[in-house]
Amino acid sequence: MTAIIGESTALESTGEPPMTGGGSIDPAPATSAGPDAAAVYALGSSPGESARLQRQSEELRPESVALLDRIGLEPGQSAIDLGCGPAGIIDLLAAAVSPGGRAVGLDADPAHVTMAREYADQRGLANVEVVAADARHTGLPSGSFDLVHARTVLVTIPEPGEVITEMVRLAKPGGWVASQEPDVEYSLCYPPLPAWDRIGEIFHASFSRSGADLCIGRRLTELYRQAGLEEIEVVVHAAAYPAGHSRRTIMPDLARSLGPMILELGLAEERELAQLDRAVRDHLADPRTLAMPHLLFVTRGRKPATA
C-alpha cells in the first residue's frame, strides 16, 4: 500500500490466497473483524497511486537508510516491511541482513504484491519473499523477526494501534519495531498562496473521512509505550524540497489520488480542483518558493527481551 502517506494497502486482503516469493513463508489464514482495506485505506487503489508509491521509495530512501544504520541489522538476521507497496524498503532490508538473512515484504493489495515480487526479481534479491496478508492480522508466527518495519501505513488507517500490536507480536524478544509516519500540521508554503491553503483544506477533509490521523507522527512514541516497547527513540525530519523534486508536490499529488472521493463527498467541483492543482503546481515550480509539505517522525522501540 503507500504519501506522505500510505506505503500501500497493508490492511485486509481481497480474499485471494496468500502469495509468496521464495516459498518459505506461508501465512496461516487470518480472520479480521471490521471493514476491509478498500473501506479504510485513505488513498484508495489506482495506477496513479501505485506510481506515486514507487516514487516514494526513492524519495524517502535517505531517512530509511539512516534508520537502518541506527538499528544495526546484522547478516543472518530477519526483517519484514509491512505495507511494502510496490517496493517499500525491501531492497534495503535485503542488503542489511545479507548474507544468510531473510527479508519479507507484506501487502494486502494483490497488484502491489505482484509489483514487489517483480521489483525483487529484477534486482536479484534472492533473500526476499513477498506475501499477501493483512497487516493487522498477518497470520505469520510470533517472534519471527529482528526488525518489524512499516512506513506511511499507520497514517492511512483509523486504528493504528492494531497494526502496532501485530508488529510487536511479530518481533523477536529484544528485536526492534520501527515506523516512519508523517505529521502534516506543520507544513508551509512561502510566499503564501491561497490555492495552497484551499487544496490543503480539501485534502485534509477527504483523507480523514475514515478516521485516519494526518498527525499520527507525534503519537508514535505514546503508541509504542502503550504497546510495551522500550528504548524508544524518535528522529524528526523537516525537509524543504527544492523545485523539481518529486516530493515537493506531494500535497497536490495526493489530492489527485483522492480526486474521485473529493468529488463524491462534494468538497469541491472538478473545475475548482483543476484550477487549484494548476495554481499550486505553478507556484511550486518557482525555485524562489519555499515548500515543506510535512514532518516525518521516524521512531523505533525495542521489544523487551523477557516478558
Residue frames relative to the residue before (quaternion, step in Angstrom):
aa qw qx qy qz dx dy dz
M 1.0000 0.0000 0.0000 0.0000 0.00 0.00 0.00
T 0.3518 0.8223 -0.4423 0.0666 4.09 -0.52 -0.06
A 0.0297 -0.5822 0.7878 -0.1988 5.21 -2.92 1.71
I 0.6530 -0.1307 0.2038 0.7176 2.68 -0.96 -0.11
I 0.7162 0.6135 0.0131 0.3323 2.69 1.15 -1.32
G 0.8757 0.1001 -0.0938 0.4630 3.40 -1.09 0.82
E 0.2039 -0.7529 0.6095 0.1416 3.58 -0.36 1.11
S 0.7606 -0.2721 0.1750 0.5629 3.56 1.00 -0.75
T 0.6382 -0.4976 0.3958 0.4341 3.52 -1.30 -0.04
A 0.0319 -0.8496 0.5262 -0.0146 3.55 0.16 1.27
L 0.5732 0.6140 -0.3797 0.3878 3.55 1.23 -0.04
E 0.8551 -0.2331 0.1043 0.4513 3.49 -1.37 -0.19
S 0.4664 -0.6953 0.4836 0.2551 3.53 -0.93 0.93
T 0.5885 -0.6046 0.4206 0.3336 3.53 -1.33 0.18
G 0.7126 -0.4672 0.2643 0.4518 3.56 1.18 0.34
E 0.5088 0.6254 -0.4430 0.3920 3.61 1.23 -0.06
P 0.5657 -0.5912 0.4337 0.3774 3.60 -1.11 0.51
P 0.6313 -0.5381 0.3854 0.4043 3.58 -1.15 0.55
M 0.2228 -0.7558 0.6035 0.1220 3.55 -1.09 0.83
T 0.1132 -0.7971 0.5901 0.0606 3.53 -1.01 0.72
G 0.2038 -0.7117 0.6498 0.1726 3.48 -1.34 0.42
G 0.7635 0.2860 -0.2158 0.5373 3.58 -0.54 1.06
G 0.3754 -0.8113 0.3981 0.2058 3.55 1.25 -0.36
S 0.6211 0.5880 -0.3589 0.3737 3.62 1.13 -0.10
I 0.7038 0.3547 -0.2621 0.5569 3.58 1.26 -0.14
D 0.0562 0.7764 -0.6230 0.0769 3.52 -0.80 1.04
P 0.2750 -0.8019 0.5015 0.1726 3.58 0.02 1.26
A 0.4641 -0.6442 0.5287 0.3003 3.53 -1.04 0.79
P 0.5907 -0.5626 0.4164 0.4015 3.60 -1.03 0.59
A 0.0576 -0.8029 0.5933 -0.0066 3.55 -0.87 0.99
T 0.2608 -0.7594 0.5769 0.1497 3.52 -0.86 0.94
S 0.1212 -0.7958 0.5921 0.0382 3.55 -1.11 0.68
A 0.3166 -0.7355 0.5678 0.1908 3.54 -0.74 1.05
G 0.7052 0.4729 -0.3222 0.4186 3.53 -1.21 0.44
P 0.7268 -0.4503 0.2997 0.4233 3.56 -1.31 0.09
D 0.4909 -0.6619 0.4779 0.3042 3.55 -1.19 0.56
A 0.7783 -0.3850 0.2331 0.4377 3.54 -1.36 0.09
A 0.6431 0.5465 -0.3388 0.4159 3.57 0.90 -0.86
A 0.6885 0.4929 -0.2785 0.4533 3.56 1.10 -0.70
V 0.8045 0.3200 -0.1529 0.4765 3.59 0.99 -0.72
Y 0.5977 0.5612 -0.3901 0.4192 3.63 1.07 -0.49
A 0.4413 -0.7784 0.3814 0.2322 3.52 -0.39 1.29
L 0.7641 0.4223 -0.2121 0.4391 3.60 1.01 -0.69
G 0.4599 -0.7120 0.4435 0.2912 3.57 1.23 0.03
S 0.4170 -0.6835 0.5431 0.2530 3.55 -1.32 -0.25
S 0.2515 0.7390 -0.5888 0.2097 3.55 -0.80 1.06
P 0.6407 -0.5139 0.3848 0.4212 3.62 -1.20 0.35
G 0.6378 0.5330 -0.3306 0.4470 3.59 1.02 -0.73
E 0.6553 0.4962 -0.3098 0.4779 3.56 1.01 -0.80
S 0.6272 0.5258 -0.3387 0.4641 3.60 1.00 -0.74
A 0.6530 0.5074 -0.3155 0.4654 3.58 0.96 -0.83
R 0.6397 0.5176 -0.3312 0.4618 3.58 1.00 -0.77
L 0.6509 0.5161 -0.3140 0.4596 3.56 1.00 -0.78
Q 0.6107 0.5310 -0.3514 0.4708 3.57 1.09 -0.63
R 0.6392 0.5046 -0.3253 0.4807 3.59 0.99 -0.77
Q 0.6374 0.5629 -0.3364 0.4046 3.57 0.95 -0.86
S 0.5854 0.5875 -0.3777 0.4118 3.59 1.05 -0.67
E 0.7026 0.4175 -0.2601 0.5141 3.57 1.04 -0.72
E 0.6213 0.5725 -0.3456 0.4084 3.59 0.99 -0.81
L 0.7846 0.3100 -0.1484 0.5161 3.58 0.92 -0.92
R 0.3053 0.7867 -0.4860 0.2272 3.56 1.23 0.34
P 0.6576 0.5160 -0.3500 0.4228 3.68 0.78 -0.81
E 0.6578 0.5013 -0.3145 0.4659 3.60 0.96 -0.82
S 0.6554 0.5118 -0.3106 0.4605 3.58 1.04 -0.77
V 0.6291 0.5264 -0.3289 0.4680 3.59 1.01 -0.80
A 0.6584 0.5070 -0.3100 0.4618 3.58 0.94 -0.89
L 0.6322 0.5301 -0.3325 0.4568 3.60 1.00 -0.78
L 0.6930 0.4724 -0.2866 0.4631 3.58 0.82 -0.94
D 0.5936 0.5523 -0.3625 0.4595 3.58 1.11 -0.59
R 0.6695 0.4929 -0.3025 0.4662 3.60 0.98 -0.82
I 0.6729 0.4927 -0.3017 0.4619 3.57 1.00 -0.78
G 0.2246 -0.8345 0.4809 0.1478 3.57 1.04 -0.73
L 0.0512 0.7982 -0.5921 0.0979 3.57 0.69 1.08
E 0.2361 -0.7842 0.5637 0.1076 3.54 -1.15 0.68
P 0.6423 -0.5064 0.3901 0.4229 3.59 -1.20 0.42
G 0.7726 0.3358 -0.2681 0.4674 3.53 -1.03 0.86
Q 0.5969 0.5635 -0.3721 0.4334 3.59 1.24 -0.19
S 0.3763 -0.7186 0.5431 0.2169 3.57 -1.34 0.03
A 0.0078 -0.7968 0.6031 -0.0364 3.56 -1.10 0.75
I 0.1365 -0.7849 0.6011 0.0623 3.56 -1.17 0.66
D 0.2201 -0.7453 0.6193 0.1121 3.54 -1.15 0.81
L 0.2068 -0.7954 0.5619 0.0937 3.58 -0.33 1.27
G 0.8082 0.1507 -0.1413 0.5515 3.57 -0.88 0.92
C 0.1526 0.8554 -0.4859 0.0945 3.57 1.03 0.79
G 0.3069 -0.7607 0.5230 0.2316 3.59 1.13 -0.45
P 0.8016 -0.2825 0.1910 0.4910 3.62 -1.09 -0.56
A 0.8229 0.0904 -0.0262 0.5603 3.62 1.16 -0.44
G 0.0488 -0.8284 0.5535 0.0710 3.59 0.84 -0.97
I 0.6455 -0.4756 0.3779 0.4630 3.56 -0.89 -0.96
I 0.2470 0.8165 -0.5013 0.1447 3.60 1.14 0.47
D 0.6305 0.5253 -0.3511 0.4508 3.60 1.06 -0.59
L 0.6431 0.5100 -0.3223 0.4717 3.59 1.03 -0.75
L 0.6484 0.5051 -0.3211 0.4704 3.58 0.99 -0.80
A 0.6390 0.5363 -0.3299 0.4418 3.58 0.95 -0.86
A 0.6712 0.4888 -0.2987 0.4705 3.57 0.96 -0.85
A 0.6682 0.5361 -0.3058 0.4154 3.58 0.96 -0.86
V 0.7640 0.3607 -0.2013 0.4957 3.61 1.01 -0.70
S 0.5267 0.6203 -0.4148 0.4070 3.59 1.27 0.11
P 0.6023 -0.2296 -0.7631 -0.0473 1.47 -2.08 1.39
G 0.7512 0.4655 -0.2903 0.3671 3.52 -1.30 0.26
G 0.6694 0.4981 -0.3091 0.4563 3.60 1.22 -0.23
R 0.3155 -0.7336 0.5621 0.2154 3.53 -1.31 -0.05
A 0.1522 -0.7599 0.6280 0.0711 3.52 -1.17 0.76
V 0.1389 -0.7955 0.5887 0.0349 3.55 -0.98 0.91
G 0.1480 -0.7365 0.6510 0.1087 3.53 -1.11 0.77
L 0.0715 -0.8049 0.5890 0.0082 3.58 -0.95 0.87
D 0.1435 0.7743 -0.6057 0.1138 3.54 -0.95 0.92
A 0.4226 -0.7163 0.4998 0.2420 3.56 -1.17 0.53
D 0.6133 0.5405 -0.3527 0.4553 3.58 1.22 -0.34
P 0.4267 -0.7281 0.4641 0.2691 3.65 -0.48 1.11
A 0.6280 0.5374 -0.3468 0.4433 3.60 1.01 -0.72
H 0.6880 0.4700 -0.2864 0.4729 3.58 0.96 -0.83
V 0.5780 0.5559 -0.3751 0.4648 3.59 1.12 -0.58
T 0.6626 0.5013 -0.2990 0.4693 3.57 0.91 -0.92
M 0.6700 0.5018 -0.2991 0.4580 3.58 0.91 -0.92
A 0.6602 0.5055 -0.3106 0.4607 3.59 0.97 -0.82
R 0.6348 0.5143 -0.3333 0.4706 3.58 1.02 -0.73
E 0.6470 0.5027 -0.3146 0.4793 3.58 1.01 -0.81
Y 0.6154 0.5501 -0.3361 0.4535 3.57 1.04 -0.82
A 0.6808 0.4797 -0.2872 0.4732 3.59 0.91 -0.94
D 0.6555 0.5172 -0.3146 0.4515 3.58 0.95 -0.85
Q 0.6651 0.5208 -0.3063 0.4390 3.58 0.91 -0.92
R 0.7344 0.3957 -0.2202 0.5056 3.58 1.13 -0.64
G 0.4761 -0.7113 0.4157 0.3075 3.54 1.26 0.17
L 0.3322 0.7520 -0.5010 0.2705 3.58 1.09 0.71
A 0.1407 -0.8558 0.4946 0.0571 3.54 0.32 1.30
N 0.7046 0.4542 -0.2678 0.4749 3.59 1.16 -0.51
V 0.5585 0.5859 -0.3908 0.4382 3.60 1.24 0.39
E 0.0647 -0.7523 0.6548 0.0349 3.54 -1.07 0.86
V 0.1613 -0.7712 0.6096 0.0876 3.57 -1.10 0.70
V 0.0598 -0.8102 0.5831 -0.0083 3.56 -0.78 1.04
A 0.3532 -0.6974 0.5815 0.2253 3.53 -1.25 0.53
A 0.3075 0.7366 -0.5501 0.2456 3.57 -0.61 1.11
D 0.5606 -0.5800 0.4884 0.3329 3.51 -1.39 0.30
A 0.4395 -0.7224 0.4676 0.2576 3.60 -0.68 1.03
R 0.6186 0.5395 -0.3539 0.4485 3.59 1.19 -0.36
H 0.7829 0.0767 0.0103 0.6174 3.56 1.14 -0.76
T 0.1028 -0.8734 0.4730 0.0534 3.57 0.43 1.22
G 0.3686 -0.7265 0.5009 0.2923 3.58 1.07 -0.65
L 0.5234 0.6218 -0.4171 0.4068 3.61 1.29 0.04
P 0.6202 -0.5732 0.3781 0.3793 3.62 -1.12 0.55
S 0.5390 -0.6095 0.4771 0.3323 3.56 -1.14 0.68
G 0.8384 0.2237 -0.1526 0.4730 3.55 -1.23 0.54
S 0.3736 0.7790 -0.4373 0.2497 3.59 1.07 0.71
F 0.8140 0.3065 -0.0999 0.4831 3.59 1.07 -0.67
D 0.4594 -0.6612 0.5272 0.2716 3.53 -1.18 0.72
L 0.7765 0.0765 -0.0662 0.6219 3.58 1.24 -0.45
V 0.0745 -0.7483 0.6582 0.0355 3.53 -1.03 0.94
H 0.0339 -0.8380 0.5405 -0.0666 3.56 -0.46 1.25
A 0.0398 0.7610 -0.6476 -0.0005 3.55 -1.22 0.62
R 0.0963 -0.8048 0.5852 0.0254 3.57 -0.92 0.91
T 0.8522 -0.0638 -0.0203 0.5189 3.54 -0.86 1.10
V 0.4127 0.6674 -0.4935 0.3752 3.53 0.94 1.01
L 0.6790 0.5103 -0.2997 0.4345 3.59 0.81 -1.01
V 0.6215 0.5661 -0.3425 0.4195 3.59 1.08 -0.66
T 0.7101 0.4961 -0.2600 0.4267 3.58 1.11 -0.53
I 0.7356 0.4144 -0.2169 0.4900 3.61 1.22 -0.16
P 0.5528 -0.6645 0.3966 0.3092 3.60 -1.09 0.62
E 0.7779 0.2499 -0.1428 0.5586 3.63 1.13 -0.49
P 0.0893 -0.8513 0.5142 0.0538 3.62 0.46 1.15
G 0.5590 0.6233 -0.3885 0.3849 3.59 1.14 -0.53
E 0.5877 0.5803 -0.3717 0.4241 3.59 1.12 -0.59
V 0.6789 0.4717 -0.2914 0.4813 3.57 0.95 -0.86
I 0.6408 0.5186 -0.3382 0.4539 3.60 0.95 -0.79
T 0.6164 0.5379 -0.3444 0.4606 3.60 1.01 -0.76
E 0.6683 0.4814 -0.2975 0.4828 3.58 0.97 -0.83
M 0.6171 0.5447 -0.3478 0.4490 3.59 1.02 -0.73
V 0.6586 0.4977 -0.3045 0.4753 3.58 0.96 -0.88
R 0.6349 0.5317 -0.3355 0.4491 3.59 0.97 -0.79
L 0.6929 0.4922 -0.2776 0.4478 3.58 0.93 -0.87
A 0.6167 0.5707 -0.3494 0.4147 3.60 1.13 -0.59
K 0.4895 -0.6260 0.5207 0.3121 3.54 -1.16 0.66
P 0.5876 -0.5162 0.4528 0.4281 3.62 -1.15 0.34
G 0.7888 0.2233 -0.2094 0.5330 3.56 -0.72 1.10
G 0.5603 0.6116 -0.3848 0.4049 3.58 1.28 -0.08
W 0.5191 -0.6641 0.4688 0.2641 3.53 -1.36 0.22
V 0.1549 -0.7059 0.6812 0.1164 3.50 -1.35 0.60
A 0.0208 0.8215 -0.5671 0.0564 3.61 -0.82 0.94
S 0.0758 -0.7908 0.6074 0.0052 3.54 -1.08 0.86
Q 0.1104 -0.7392 0.6573 0.0965 3.53 -1.25 0.56
E 0.1408 0.8166 -0.5355 0.1633 3.57 -0.32 1.25
P 0.4518 -0.7172 0.4676 0.2506 3.59 -1.03 0.75
D 0.1245 -0.7049 0.6849 0.1361 3.47 -1.47 0.13
V 0.1452 -0.8617 0.4844 0.0413 3.55 -0.25 1.27
E 0.3972 0.7038 -0.5053 0.3028 3.60 1.18 0.16
Y 0.7489 0.3339 -0.1845 0.5419 3.54 1.03 -0.83
S 0.3059 0.6939 -0.5880 0.2813 3.52 0.06 1.37
L 0.0546 -0.8152 0.5759 0.0266 3.58 -1.11 0.49
C 0.0773 -0.7365 0.6700 0.0514 3.45 -1.35 0.52
Y 0.0868 0.8073 -0.5733 0.1097 3.58 -0.58 1.15
P 0.4236 -0.1946 -0.8696 0.1626 1.57 -1.69 1.86
P 0.6272 -0.5613 0.3818 0.3819 3.59 -1.17 0.61
L 0.0728 -0.7749 0.6272 0.0293 3.53 -1.23 0.58
P 0.4478 -0.7074 0.4697 0.2800 3.63 -0.59 1.05
A 0.6309 0.5404 -0.3428 0.4387 3.61 1.01 -0.72
W 0.5993 0.5421 -0.3541 0.4707 3.61 1.10 -0.65
D 0.6675 0.4985 -0.3033 0.4625 3.58 0.89 -0.92
R 0.6791 0.5020 -0.2929 0.4483 3.56 0.91 -0.90
I 0.6852 0.4656 -0.3064 0.4688 3.60 0.84 -0.88
G 0.6011 0.5479 -0.3482 0.4661 3.58 1.16 -0.57
E 0.6367 0.5278 -0.3167 0.4645 3.56 1.00 -0.84
I 0.6696 0.4872 -0.2940 0.4772 3.58 0.94 -0.90
F 0.6499 0.5265 -0.3159 0.4480 3.57 0.93 -0.90
H 0.6586 0.5123 -0.3169 0.4510 3.60 0.85 -0.93
A 0.6814 0.5002 -0.3021 0.4407 3.58 0.86 -0.93
S 0.7030 0.4562 -0.2788 0.4689 3.60 0.92 -0.84
F 0.6532 0.5298 -0.3194 0.4366 3.58 0.96 -0.82
S 0.7348 0.4449 -0.2279 0.4585 3.56 0.96 -0.88
R 0.3584 0.7825 -0.4647 0.2080 3.59 1.26 0.02
S 0.7457 0.3945 -0.2212 0.4893 3.61 1.05 -0.72
G 0.6487 -0.5254 0.3223 0.4464 3.58 1.25 0.11
A 0.4090 0.7027 -0.4809 0.3281 3.60 1.24 0.14
D 0.3207 -0.7664 0.5399 0.1353 3.56 -1.08 0.86
L 0.2927 -0.7863 0.5238 0.1471 3.58 -0.42 1.23
C 0.6859 0.4183 -0.2813 0.5249 3.60 1.27 -0.11
I 0.2254 0.8253 -0.4943 0.1542 3.59 1.18 0.53
G 0.5427 0.6659 -0.3968 0.3233 3.60 1.06 -0.68
R 0.7025 0.4764 -0.2712 0.4539 3.57 0.86 -0.96
R 0.6677 0.5207 -0.2955 0.4424 3.59 1.20 -0.44
L 0.4673 0.7289 -0.4298 0.2562 3.59 1.20 -0.34
T 0.6663 0.5006 -0.3340 0.4403 3.61 0.82 -0.87
E 0.6391 0.5154 -0.3257 0.4688 3.59 1.02 -0.75
L 0.6649 0.4973 -0.3009 0.4692 3.58 0.91 -0.90
Y 0.6341 0.5251 -0.3285 0.4629 3.58 1.03 -0.74
R 0.6486 0.5048 -0.3246 0.4682 3.60 0.95 -0.83
Q 0.6552 0.5174 -0.3126 0.4530 3.57 0.94 -0.86
A 0.6814 0.4788 -0.2789 0.4782 3.58 1.14 -0.62
G 0.5786 -0.6412 0.3480 0.3647 3.58 1.29 0.06
L 0.4376 0.7022 -0.4595 0.3229 3.59 1.22 0.28
E 0.2549 -0.7568 0.5887 0.1253 3.55 -1.26 0.58
E 0.7992 0.2977 -0.2147 0.4759 3.57 -1.36 0.09
I 0.1917 0.8206 -0.5143 0.1594 3.57 1.01 0.84
E 0.0182 -0.7852 0.6176 -0.0413 3.54 -0.95 0.99
V 0.0576 -0.7923 0.6064 0.0349 3.57 -1.02 0.75
V 0.0911 -0.7455 0.6588 0.0434 3.53 -1.12 0.84
V 0.1822 -0.7972 0.5709 0.0736 3.57 -0.83 1.03
H 0.1722 -0.7801 0.5979 0.0664 3.56 -0.82 1.08
A 0.0638 -0.7734 0.6305 0.0138 3.57 -0.96 0.93
A 0.0125 -0.8506 0.5239 -0.0434 3.55 0.23 1.30
A 0.1560 -0.7382 0.6500 0.0901 3.55 -1.01 0.94
Y 0.2075 -0.8348 0.5009 0.0952 3.54 -0.08 1.31
P 0.4456 -0.7089 0.4768 0.2675 3.61 -0.92 0.85
A 0.6726 -0.4633 0.3764 0.4374 3.55 -1.30 0.27
G 0.7606 0.3404 -0.2756 0.4792 3.54 -0.93 0.96
H 0.5765 0.5663 -0.3916 0.4401 3.60 1.20 -0.34
S 0.5166 -0.6915 0.4057 0.3004 3.57 -0.81 0.99
R 0.6740 0.4949 -0.3149 0.4490 3.61 1.09 -0.55
R 0.4718 0.6749 -0.4397 0.3585 3.59 1.23 -0.18
T 0.7519 0.3664 -0.1951 0.5122 3.58 1.08 -0.71
I 0.2287 0.8250 -0.5007 0.1277 3.59 1.16 0.44
M 0.6720 0.5038 -0.3336 0.4280 3.62 0.88 -0.77
P 0.6860 0.4250 -0.3189 0.4970 3.66 0.79 -0.75
D 0.5910 0.5594 -0.3767 0.4426 3.61 1.09 -0.55
L 0.6811 0.4778 -0.2852 0.4759 3.56 0.94 -0.90
A 0.6155 0.5370 -0.3450 0.4624 3.56 1.05 -0.71
R 0.6163 0.5248 -0.3453 0.4749 3.58 1.09 -0.65
S 0.6406 0.5259 -0.3265 0.4544 3.59 0.95 -0.88
L 0.7387 0.4058 -0.2086 0.4962 3.55 1.05 -0.82
G 0.3039 0.8088 -0.4690 0.1831 3.58 1.29 0.05
P 0.6841 0.4743 -0.3135 0.4569 3.65 0.74 -0.91
M 0.6585 0.4983 -0.3123 0.4697 3.59 1.00 -0.79
I 0.6180 0.5462 -0.3412 0.4509 3.60 1.01 -0.81
L 0.6777 0.4797 -0.2884 0.4768 3.57 0.93 -0.90
E 0.6496 0.5261 -0.3186 0.4469 3.58 0.98 -0.85
L 0.7011 0.4570 -0.2627 0.4802 3.57 1.02 -0.81
G 0.4294 -0.7201 0.4495 0.3081 3.58 1.24 -0.23
L 0.3516 0.7598 -0.4811 0.2602 3.59 1.17 0.51
A 0.7781 -0.0557 0.0421 0.6242 3.59 1.20 -0.48
E 0.4388 -0.6567 0.5357 0.2988 3.54 -1.28 0.32
E 0.6796 -0.5221 0.3311 0.3950 3.54 -1.20 0.54
R 0.6495 0.5232 -0.3270 0.4445 3.57 0.97 -0.81
E 0.6529 0.5026 -0.3213 0.4668 3.59 0.95 -0.83
L 0.6342 0.5335 -0.3381 0.4459 3.60 0.93 -0.84
A 0.6590 0.5079 -0.3098 0.4602 3.58 0.93 -0.86
Q 0.6607 0.5025 -0.3076 0.4652 3.59 0.97 -0.84
L 0.6562 0.5032 -0.3093 0.4695 3.59 0.96 -0.85
D 0.6338 0.5427 -0.3236 0.4462 3.56 0.96 -0.90
R 0.6850 0.4849 -0.2836 0.4639 3.58 0.86 -0.95
A 0.6712 0.5057 -0.3073 0.4464 3.60 0.90 -0.90
V 0.6753 0.4879 -0.3011 0.4640 3.59 0.92 -0.89
R 0.6697 0.4951 -0.3112 0.4577 3.60 0.89 -0.83
D 0.6226 0.5253 -0.3410 0.4692 3.58 1.02 -0.70
H 0.6588 0.5110 -0.3014 0.4626 3.57 0.96 -0.89
L 0.7008 0.4624 -0.2718 0.4704 3.58 0.92 -0.88
A 0.5929 0.5676 -0.3678 0.4370 3.60 1.19 -0.38
D 0.5829 0.5650 -0.3659 0.4552 3.59 1.25 -0.35
P 0.4007 -0.7433 0.4746 0.2484 3.65 -0.54 1.06
R 0.6003 0.5645 -0.3683 0.4305 3.61 1.20 -0.29
T 0.5849 0.5728 -0.3711 0.4383 3.60 1.24 -0.28
L 0.2519 -0.7448 0.6022 0.1384 3.55 -0.97 0.95
A 0.0294 0.8128 -0.5784 0.0625 3.58 -0.73 1.06
M 0.0330 0.7418 -0.6686 0.0397 3.53 -0.92 1.05
P 0.2389 -0.8459 0.4563 0.1384 3.61 -0.04 1.23
H 0.8056 -0.0935 0.0993 0.5765 3.61 1.08 -0.57
L 0.4202 -0.6062 0.5856 0.3362 3.51 -1.40 0.05
L 0.1931 -0.7566 0.6100 0.1347 3.56 -1.20 0.55
F 0.1833 -0.7841 0.5889 0.0688 3.56 -0.61 1.22
V 0.0901 -0.7846 0.6134 0.0070 3.56 -0.62 1.20
T 0.0037 0.8417 -0.5296 0.1052 3.54 -0.32 1.33
R 0.0265 -0.7775 0.6279 0.0223 3.53 -1.10 0.76
G 0.0068 0.7772 -0.6292 -0.0028 3.55 -1.26 0.51
R 0.3660 -0.7448 0.5203 0.2013 3.55 -1.09 0.69
K 0.4263 -0.6694 0.5492 0.2616 3.54 -1.06 0.83
P 0.5293 -0.6432 0.4314 0.3465 3.63 -0.79 0.91
A 0.5138 -0.6675 0.4512 0.2948 3.55 -0.98 0.85
T 0.7684 0.1725 -0.1065 0.6070 3.56 1.21 -0.54
A 0.5864 -0.5944 0.4189 0.3567 3.55 -1.12 0.64
